[in-house]
Amino acid sequence: MEALEWAKSLGAEFDRVNYHGGHAVKRVHQLKQRSGSGLVVKQYQKAKELGVVIEQRTKQ
């Protein structure tokens, strides 16, 4: 539950609890957007707010 509360504190919106592959009971909190972008965008925004430099399209 700590991870869920952390995601919510970033502004991610969850609107249902549902089944996930092989589960016998509902235990997966689904994002309102129905895709990972509902969380990833919020994480990205928080990282930028904290001054984290995010490198994209880089080669090793």
N, CA, C and O atoms as a Maestro MAE file, in Angstrom:
{
 s_m_m2io_version
 :::
 2.0.0
}

f_m_ct {
 s_m_title
 :::
 protein
 m_atom[240] {
  # First column is atom index #
  i_m_mmod_type
  r_m_x_coord
  r_m_y_coord
  r_m_z_coord
  i_m_residue_number
  s_m_chain_name
  s_m_pdb_residue_name
  s_m_pdb_atom_name
  i_m_atomic_number
  :::
  1 25 0.813 -1.194 0.000 1 A "MET " " N  " 7
  2 3 0.000 0.000 0.000 1 A "MET " " CA " 6
  3 2 0.861 1.264 0.000 1 A "MET " " C  " 6
  4 15 0.404 2.316 -0.448 1 A "MET " " O  " 8
  5 25 2.094 1.180 0.492 2 A "GLU " " N  " 7
  6 3 2.955 2.358 0.494 2 A "GLU " " CA " 6
  7 2 3.223 2.849 -0.922 2 A "GLU " " C  " 6
  8 15 3.241 4.056 -1.165 2 A "GLU " " O  " 8
  9 25 3.432 1.930 -1.857 3 A "ALA " " N  " 7
  10 3 3.692 2.319 -3.241 3 A "ALA " " CA " 6
  11 2 2.467 3.005 -3.845 3 A "ALA " " C  " 6
  12 15 2.602 3.966 -4.602 3 A "ALA " " O  " 8
  13 25 1.294 2.521 -3.518 4 A "LEU " " N  " 7
  14 3 0.064 3.129 -4.015 4 A "LEU " " CA " 6
  15 2 -0.090 4.542 -3.458 4 A "LEU " " C  " 6
  16 15 -0.419 5.470 -4.197 4 A "LEU " " O  " 8
  17 25 0.143 4.704 -2.188 5 A "GLU " " N  " 7
  18 3 0.033 6.029 -1.573 5 A "GLU " " CA " 6
  19 2 1.069 6.988 -2.150 5 A "GLU " " C  " 6
  20 15 0.769 8.163 -2.364 5 A "GLU " " O  " 8
  21 25 2.287 6.500 -2.406 6 A "TRP " " N  " 7
  22 3 3.325 7.319 -3.020 6 A "TRP " " CA " 6
  23 2 2.894 7.768 -4.413 6 A "TRP " " C  " 6
  24 15 3.038 8.940 -4.761 6 A "TRP " " O  " 8
  25 25 2.364 6.839 -5.212 7 A "ALA " " N  " 7
  26 3 1.908 7.182 -6.562 7 A "ALA " " CA " 6
  27 2 0.793 8.222 -6.503 7 A "ALA " " C  " 6
  28 15 0.773 9.163 -7.297 7 A "ALA " " O  " 8
  29 25 -0.120 8.055 -5.577 8 A "LYS " " N  " 7
  30 3 -1.203 9.023 -5.418 8 A "LYS " " CA " 6
  31 2 -0.655 10.388 -5.011 8 A "LYS " " C  " 6
  32 15 -1.169 11.417 -5.450 8 A "LYS " " O  " 8
  33 25 0.385 10.405 -4.175 9 A "SER " " N  " 7
  34 3 0.965 11.678 -3.741 9 A "SER " " CA " 6
  35 2 1.598 12.434 -4.898 9 A "SER " " C  " 6
  36 15 1.745 13.655 -4.835 9 A "SER " " O  " 8
  37 25 1.972 11.725 -5.952 10 A "LEU " " N  " 7
  38 3 2.518 12.361 -7.147 10 A "LEU " " CA " 6
  39 2 1.418 12.920 -8.041 10 A "LEU " " C  " 6
  40 15 1.683 13.725 -8.933 10 A "LEU " " O  " 8
  41 25 0.196 12.493 -7.801 11 A "GLY " " N  " 7
  42 3 -0.932 12.950 -8.599 11 A "GLY " " CA " 6
  43 2 -1.509 11.888 -9.517 11 A "GLY " " C  " 6
  44 15 -2.429 12.173 -10.284 11 A "GLY " " O  " 8
  45 25 -0.988 10.667 -9.455 12 A "ALA " " N  " 7
  46 3 -1.551 9.588 -10.266 12 A "ALA " " CA " 6
  47 2 -2.966 9.290 -9.775 12 A "ALA " " C  " 6
  48 15 -3.231 9.286 -8.573 12 A "ALA " " O  " 8
  49 25 -3.857 9.044 -10.713 13 A "GLU " " N  " 7
  50 3 -5.256 8.805 -10.371 13 A "GLU " " CA " 6
  51 2 -5.635 7.355 -10.662 13 A "GLU " " C  " 6
  52 15 -5.469 6.867 -11.780 13 A "GLU " " O  " 8
  53 25 -6.139 6.688 -9.653 14 A "PHE " " N  " 7
  54 3 -6.592 5.310 -9.760 14 A "PHE " " CA " 6
  55 2 -8.100 5.304 -9.568 14 A "PHE " " C  " 6
  56 15 -8.627 6.028 -8.722 14 A "PHE " " O  " 8
  57 25 -8.796 4.485 -10.354 15 A "ASP " " N  " 7
  58 3 -10.251 4.505 -10.218 15 A "ASP " " CA " 6
  59 2 -10.904 3.137 -10.070 15 A "ASP " " C  " 6
  60 15 -12.129 3.043 -9.993 15 A "ASP " " O  " 8
  61 25 -10.110 2.087 -10.028 16 A "ARG " " N  " 7
  62 3 -10.718 0.776 -9.798 16 A "ARG " " CA " 6
  63 2 -9.669 -0.239 -9.345 16 A "ARG " " C  " 6
  64 15 -8.468 -0.067 -9.556 16 A "ARG " " O  " 8
  65 25 -10.159 -1.281 -8.728 17 A "VAL " " N  " 7
  66 3 -9.333 -2.427 -8.365 17 A "VAL " " CA " 6
  67 2 -9.841 -3.570 -9.227 17 A "VAL " " C  " 6
  68 15 -11.048 -3.794 -9.314 17 A "VAL " " O  " 8
  69 25 -8.926 -4.296 -9.866 18 A "ASN " " N  " 7
  70 3 -9.341 -5.307 -10.820 18 A "ASN " " CA " 6
  71 2 -8.457 -6.545 -10.708 18 A "ASN " " C  " 6
  72 15 -7.497 -6.580 -9.937 18 A "ASN " " O  " 8
  73 25 -8.804 -7.552 -11.493 19 A "TYR " " N  " 7
  74 3 -8.014 -8.778 -11.573 19 A "TYR " " CA " 6
  75 2 -6.777 -8.544 -12.432 19 A "TYR " " C  " 6
  76 15 -6.771 -7.665 -13.293 19 A "TYR " " O  " 8
  77 25 -5.761 -9.311 -12.204 20 A "HIS " " N  " 7
  78 3 -4.583 -9.336 -13.067 20 A "HIS " " CA " 6
  79 2 -4.348 -10.804 -13.401 20 A "HIS " " C  " 6
  80 15 -4.795 -11.680 -12.661 20 A "HIS " " O  " 8
  81 25 -3.665 -11.084 -14.483 21 A "GLY " " N  " 7
  82 3 -3.474 -12.446 -14.954 21 A "GLY " " CA " 6
  83 2 -3.199 -13.466 -13.861 21 A "GLY " " C  " 6
  84 15 -2.198 -13.362 -13.152 21 A "GLY " " O  " 8
  85 25 -4.064 -14.431 -13.722 22 A "GLY " " N  " 7
  86 3 -3.881 -15.518 -12.776 22 A "GLY " " CA " 6
  87 2 -4.367 -15.250 -11.366 22 A "GLY " " C  " 6
  88 15 -4.365 -16.161 -10.538 22 A "GLY " " O  " 8
  89 25 -4.783 -14.034 -11.068 23 A "HIS " " N  " 7
  90 3 -5.249 -13.722 -9.715 23 A "HIS " " CA " 6
  91 2 -6.668 -14.250 -9.505 23 A "HIS " " C  " 6
  92 15 -7.508 -14.197 -10.404 23 A "HIS " " O  " 8
  93 25 -6.912 -14.751 -8.314 24 A "ALA " " N  " 7
  94 3 -8.244 -15.249 -7.980 24 A "ALA " " CA " 6
  95 2 -9.124 -14.154 -7.377 24 A "ALA " " C  " 6
  96 15 -10.347 -14.289 -7.333 24 A "ALA " " O  " 8
  97 25 -8.501 -13.075 -6.914 25 A "VAL " " N  " 7
  98 3 -9.247 -11.951 -6.339 25 A "VAL " " CA " 6
  99 2 -8.735 -10.654 -6.947 25 A "VAL " " C  " 6
  100 15 -7.617 -10.595 -7.459 25 A "VAL " " O  " 8
  101 25 -9.557 -9.625 -6.885 26 A "LYS " " N  " 7
  102 3 -9.148 -8.316 -7.391 26 A "LYS " " CA " 6
  103 2 -8.085 -7.744 -6.453 26 A "LYS " " C  " 6
  104 15 -8.286 -7.669 -5.241 26 A "LYS " " O  " 8
  105 25 -6.949 -7.343 -7.032 27 A "ARG " " N  " 7
  106 3 -5.889 -6.775 -6.210 27 A "ARG " " CA " 6
  107 2 -4.996 -5.785 -6.953 27 A "ARG " " C  " 6
  108 15 -3.998 -5.316 -6.408 27 A "ARG " " O  " 8
  109 25 -5.351 -5.472 -8.183 28 A "VAL " " N  " 7
  110 3 -4.549 -4.549 -8.984 28 A "VAL " " CA " 6
  111 2 -5.277 -3.211 -9.089 28 A "VAL " " C  " 6
  112 15 -6.412 -3.151 -9.561 28 A "VAL " " O  " 8
  113 25 -4.629 -2.160 -8.656 29 A "HIS " " N  " 7
  114 3 -5.203 -0.825 -8.762 29 A "HIS " " CA " 6
  115 2 -4.909 -0.304 -10.157 29 A "HIS " " C  " 6
  116 15 -3.751 -0.242 -10.570 29 A "HIS " " O  " 8
  117 25 -5.948 0.069 -10.881 30 A "GLN " " N  " 7
  118 3 -5.789 0.525 -12.260 30 A "GLN " " CA " 6
  119 2 -5.821 2.038 -12.339 30 A "GLN " " C  " 6
  120 15 -6.616 2.705 -11.678 30 A "GLN " " O  " 8
  121 25 -4.930 2.556 -13.172 31 A "LEU " " N  " 7
  122 3 -4.889 3.986 -13.412 31 A "LEU " " CA " 6
  123 2 -6.101 4.434 -14.212 31 A "LEU " " C  " 6
  124 15 -6.618 3.692 -15.048 31 A "LEU " " O  " 8
  125 25 -6.539 5.633 -13.951 32 A "LYS " " N  " 7
  126 3 -7.675 6.199 -14.668 32 A "LYS " " CA " 6
  127 2 -7.396 6.245 -16.173 32 A "LYS " " C  " 6
  128 15 -8.314 6.060 -16.972 32 A "LYS " " O  " 8
  129 25 -6.129 6.491 -16.573 33 A "GLN " " N  " 7
  130 3 -5.769 6.575 -17.984 33 A "GLN " " CA " 6
  131 2 -5.665 5.218 -18.660 33 A "GLN " " C  " 6
  132 15 -5.573 5.155 -19.886 33 A "GLN " " O  " 8
  133 25 -5.676 4.139 -17.903 34 A "ARG " " N  " 7
  134 3 -5.571 2.769 -18.418 34 A "ARG " " CA " 6
  135 2 -4.244 2.477 -19.107 34 A "ARG " " C  " 6
  136 15 -4.130 1.513 -19.864 34 A "ARG " " O  " 8
  137 25 -3.241 3.313 -18.840 35 A "SER " " N  " 7
  138 3 -1.904 3.029 -19.365 35 A "SER " " CA " 6
  139 2 -0.881 3.515 -18.350 35 A "SER " " C  " 6
  140 15 -1.206 4.286 -17.447 35 A "SER " " O  " 8
  141 25 0.328 3.068 -18.501 36 A "GLY " " N  " 7
  142 3 1.397 3.456 -17.585 36 A "GLY " " CA " 6
  143 2 1.727 4.933 -17.609 36 A "GLY " " C  " 6
  144 15 2.355 5.449 -16.685 36 A "GLY " " O  " 8
  145 25 1.303 5.621 -18.670 37 A "SER " " N  " 7
  146 3 1.620 7.047 -18.763 37 A "SER " " CA " 6
  147 2 1.001 7.841 -17.616 37 A "SER " " C  " 6
  148 15 1.521 8.893 -17.243 37 A "SER " " O  " 8
  149 25 -0.083 7.358 -17.065 38 A "GLY " " N  " 7
  150 3 -0.719 8.031 -15.938 38 A "GLY " " CA " 6
  151 2 0.178 8.094 -14.717 38 A "GLY " " C  " 6
  152 15 0.000 8.959 -13.860 38 A "GLY " " O  " 8
  153 25 1.132 7.196 -14.630 39 A "LEU " " N  " 7
  154 3 2.100 7.210 -13.530 39 A "LEU " " CA " 6
  155 2 3.450 7.742 -13.997 39 A "LEU " " C  " 6
  156 15 4.073 8.543 -13.300 39 A "LEU " " O  " 8
  157 25 3.904 7.312 -15.154 40 A "VAL " " N  " 7
  158 3 5.226 7.705 -15.640 40 A "VAL " " CA " 6
  159 2 5.319 9.217 -15.826 40 A "VAL " " C  " 6
  160 15 6.338 9.814 -15.477 40 A "VAL " " O  " 8
  161 25 4.298 9.834 -16.359 41 A "VAL " " N  " 7
  162 3 4.317 11.286 -16.554 41 A "VAL " " CA " 6
  163 2 4.430 11.995 -15.210 41 A "VAL " " C  " 6
  164 15 5.166 12.974 -15.088 41 A "VAL " " O  " 8
  165 25 3.718 11.517 -14.212 42 A "LYS " " N  " 7
  166 3 3.782 12.120 -12.873 42 A "LYS " " CA " 6
  167 2 5.166 11.935 -12.256 42 A "LYS " " C  " 6
  168 15 5.676 12.844 -11.601 42 A "LYS " " O  " 8
  169 25 5.778 10.767 -12.458 43 A "GLN " " N  " 7
  170 3 7.133 10.534 -11.955 43 A "GLN " " CA " 6
  171 2 8.120 11.470 -12.641 43 A "GLN " " C  " 6
  172 15 8.998 12.042 -11.994 43 A "GLN " " O  " 8
  173 25 7.973 11.622 -13.943 44 A "TYR " " N  " 7
  174 3 8.841 12.498 -14.723 44 A "TYR " " CA " 6
  175 2 8.726 13.943 -14.227 44 A "TYR " " C  " 6
  176 15 9.736 14.621 -14.044 44 A "TYR " " O  " 8
  177 25 7.507 14.403 -14.014 45 A "GLN " " N  " 7
  178 3 7.288 15.760 -13.537 45 A "GLN " " CA " 6
  179 2 7.936 15.982 -12.170 45 A "GLN " " C  " 6
  180 15 8.550 17.022 -11.933 45 A "GLN " " O  " 8
  181 25 7.799 15.015 -11.284 46 A "LYS " " N  " 7
  182 3 8.387 15.130 -9.945 46 A "LYS " " CA " 6
  183 2 9.906 15.141 -10.021 46 A "LYS " " C  " 6
  184 15 10.559 15.905 -9.312 46 A "LYS " " O  " 8
  185 25 10.463 14.308 -10.868 47 A "ALA " " N  " 7
  186 3 11.918 14.266 -11.028 47 A "ALA " " CA " 6
  187 2 12.437 15.613 -11.521 47 A "ALA " " C  " 6
  188 15 13.438 16.118 -11.013 47 A "ALA " " O  " 8
  189 25 11.761 16.194 -12.505 48 A "LYS " " N  " 7
  190 3 12.167 17.501 -13.029 48 A "LYS " " CA " 6
  191 2 12.067 18.565 -11.936 48 A "LYS " " C  " 6
  192 15 12.937 19.427 -11.817 48 A "LYS " " O  " 8
  193 25 11.002 18.495 -11.144 49 A "GLU " " N  " 7
  194 3 10.806 19.439 -10.037 49 A "GLU " " CA " 6
  195 2 11.961 19.359 -9.040 49 A "GLU " " C  " 6
  196 15 12.361 20.370 -8.463 49 A "GLU " " O  " 8
  197 25 12.488 18.166 -8.845 50 A "LEU " " N  " 7
  198 3 13.598 17.947 -7.911 50 A "LEU " " CA " 6
  199 2 14.959 18.246 -8.535 50 A "LEU " " C  " 6
  200 15 15.986 18.177 -7.859 50 A "LEU " " O  " 8
  201 25 14.964 18.575 -9.817 51 A "GLY " " N  " 7
  202 3 16.215 18.910 -10.482 51 A "GLY " " CA " 6
  203 2 16.973 17.723 -11.046 51 A "GLY " " C  " 6
  204 15 18.157 17.838 -11.363 51 A "GLY " " O  " 8
  205 25 16.317 16.599 -11.174 52 A "VAL " " N  " 7
  206 3 16.952 15.403 -11.722 52 A "VAL " " CA " 6
  207 2 17.136 15.586 -13.231 52 A "VAL " " C  " 6
  208 15 16.210 15.987 -13.936 52 A "VAL " " O  " 8
  209 25 18.337 15.288 -13.711 53 A "VAL " " N  " 7
  210 3 18.600 15.350 -15.144 53 A "VAL " " CA " 6
  211 2 18.253 13.994 -15.739 53 A "VAL " " C  " 6
  212 15 18.833 12.979 -15.355 53 A "VAL " " O  " 8
  213 25 17.319 13.972 -16.664 54 A "ILE " " N  " 7
  214 3 16.894 12.725 -17.289 54 A "ILE " " CA " 6
  215 2 17.450 12.700 -18.708 54 A "ILE " " C  " 6
  216 15 17.127 13.559 -19.529 54 A "ILE " " O  " 8
  217 25 18.265 11.734 -18.979 55 A "GLU " " N  " 7
  218 3 18.870 11.613 -20.296 55 A "GLU " " CA " 6
  219 2 18.036 10.647 -21.131 55 A "GLU " " C  " 6
  220 15 17.663 9.567 -20.672 55 A "GLU " " O  " 8
  221 25 17.755 11.050 -22.350 56 A "GLN " " N  " 7
  222 3 16.976 10.225 -23.264 56 A "GLN " " CA " 6
  223 2 17.750 10.044 -24.563 56 A "GLN " " C  " 6
  224 15 18.572 10.877 -24.945 56 A "GLN " " O  " 8
  225 25 17.464 8.934 -25.226 57 A "ARG " " N  " 7
  226 3 18.078 8.651 -26.521 57 A "ARG " " CA " 6
  227 2 19.599 8.750 -26.478 57 A "ARG " " C  " 6
  228 15 20.220 9.370 -27.342 57 A "ARG " " O  " 8
  229 25 20.176 8.139 -25.473 58 A "THR " " N  " 7
  230 3 21.630 8.150 -25.327 58 A "THR " " CA " 6
  231 2 22.208 6.798 -25.733 58 A "THR " " C  " 6
  232 15 21.514 5.782 -25.708 58 A "THR " " O  " 8
  233 25 23.463 6.800 -26.098 59 A "LYS " " N  " 7
  234 3 24.171 5.568 -26.407 59 A "LYS " " CA " 6
  235 2 25.255 5.381 -25.372 59 A "LYS " " C  " 6
  236 15 25.823 6.358 -24.884 59 A "LYS " " O  " 8
  237 25 25.547 4.156 -25.035 60 A "GLN " " N  " 7
  238 3 26.579 3.869 -24.047 60 A "GLN " " CA " 6
  239 2 27.953 4.080 -24.612 60 A "GLN " " C  " 6
  240 15 28.946 3.883 -23.911 60 A "GLN " " O  " 8
  :::
 }
 m_bond[239] {
  # First column is bond index #
  i_m_from
  i_m_to
  i_m_order
  :::
  1 1 2 1
  2 2 3 1
  3 3 4 2
  4 3 5 1
  5 5 6 1
  6 6 7 1
  7 7 8 2
  8 7 9 1
  9 9 10 1
  10 10 11 1
  11 11 12 2
  12 11 13 1
  13 13 14 1
  14 14 15 1
  15 15 16 2
  16 15 17 1
  17 17 18 1
  18 18 19 1
  19 19 20 2
  20 19 21 1
  21 21 22 1
  22 22 23 1
  23 23 24 2
  24 23 25 1
  25 25 26 1
  26 26 27 1
  27 27 28 2
  28 27 29 1
  29 29 30 1
  30 30 31 1
  31 31 32 2
  32 31 33 1
  33 33 34 1
  34 34 35 1
  35 35 36 2
  36 35 37 1
  37 37 38 1
  38 38 39 1
  39 39 40 2
  40 39 41 1
  41 41 42 1
  42 42 43 1
  43 43 44 2
  44 43 45 1
  45 45 46 1
  46 46 47 1
  47 47 48 2
  48 47 49 1
  49 49 50 1
  50 50 51 1
  51 51 52 2
  52 51 53 1
  53 53 54 1
  54 54 55 1
  55 55 56 2
  56 55 57 1
  57 57 58 1
  58 58 59 1
  59 59 60 2
  60 59 61 1
  61 61 62 1
  62 62 63 1
  63 63 64 2
  64 63 65 1
  65 65 66 1
  66 66 67 1
  67 67 68 2
  68 67 69 1
  69 69 70 1
  70 70 71 1
  71 71 72 2
  72 71 73 1
  73 73 74 1
  74 74 75 1
  75 75 76 2
  76 75 77 1
  77 77 78 1
  78 78 79 1
  79 79 80 2
  80 79 81 1
  81 81 82 1
  82 82 83 1
  83 83 84 2
  84 83 85 1
  85 85 86 1
  86 86 87 1
  87 87 88 2
  88 87 89 1
  89 89 90 1
  90 90 91 1
  91 91 92 2
  92 91 93 1
  93 93 94 1
  94 94 95 1
  95 95 96 2
  96 95 97 1
  97 97 98 1
  98 98 99 1
  99 99 100 2
  100 99 101 1
  101 101 102 1
  102 102 103 1
  103 103 104 2
  104 103 105 1
  105 105 106 1
  106 106 107 1
  107 107 108 2
  108 107 109 1
  109 109 110 1
  110 110 111 1
  111 111 112 2
  112 111 113 1
  113 113 114 1
  114 114 115 1
  115 115 116 2
  116 115 117 1
  117 117 118 1
  118 118 119 1
  119 119 120 2
  120 119 121 1
  121 121 122 1
  122 122 123 1
  123 123 124 2
  124 123 125 1
  125 125 126 1
  126 126 127 1
  127 127 128 2
  128 127 129 1
  129 129 130 1
  130 130 131 1
  131 131 132 2
  132 131 133 1
  133 133 134 1
  134 134 135 1
  135 135 136 2
  136 135 137 1
  137 137 138 1
  138 138 139 1
  139 139 140 2
  140 139 141 1
  141 141 142 1
  142 142 143 1
  143 143 144 2
  144 143 145 1
  145 145 146 1
  146 146 147 1
  147 147 148 2
  148 147 149 1
  149 149 150 1
  150 150 151 1
  151 151 152 2
  152 151 153 1
  153 153 154 1
  154 154 155 1
  155 155 156 2
  156 155 157 1
  157 157 158 1
  158 158 159 1
  159 159 160 2
  160 159 161 1
  161 161 162 1
  162 162 163 1
  163 163 164 2
  164 163 165 1
  165 165 166 1
  166 166 167 1
  167 167 168 2
  168 167 169 1
  169 169 170 1
  170 170 171 1
  171 171 172 2
  172 171 173 1
  173 173 174 1
  174 174 175 1
  175 175 176 2
  176 175 177 1
  177 177 178 1
  178 178 179 1
  179 179 180 2
  180 179 181 1
  181 181 182 1
  182 182 183 1
  183 183 184 2
  184 183 185 1
  185 185 186 1
  186 186 187 1
  187 187 188 2
  188 187 189 1
  189 189 190 1
  190 190 191 1
  191 191 192 2
  192 191 193 1
  193 193 194 1
  194 194 195 1
  195 195 196 2
  196 195 197 1
  197 197 198 1
  198 198 199 1
  199 199 200 2
  200 199 201 1
  201 201 202 1
  202 202 203 1
  203 203 204 2
  204 203 205 1
  205 205 206 1
  206 206 207 1
  207 207 208 2
  208 207 209 1
  209 209 210 1
  210 210 211 1
  211 211 212 2
  212 211 213 1
  213 213 214 1
  214 214 215 1
  215 215 216 2
  216 215 217 1
  217 217 218 1
  218 218 219 1
  219 219 220 2
  220 219 221 1
  221 221 222 1
  222 222 223 1
  223 223 224 2
  224 223 225 1
  225 225 226 1
  226 226 227 1
  227 227 228 2
  228 227 229 1
  229 229 230 1
  230 230 231 1
  231 231 232 2
  232 231 233 1
  233 233 234 1
  234 234 235 1
  235 235 236 2
  236 235 237 1
  237 237 238 1
  238 238 239 1
  239 239 240 2
  :::
 }
}
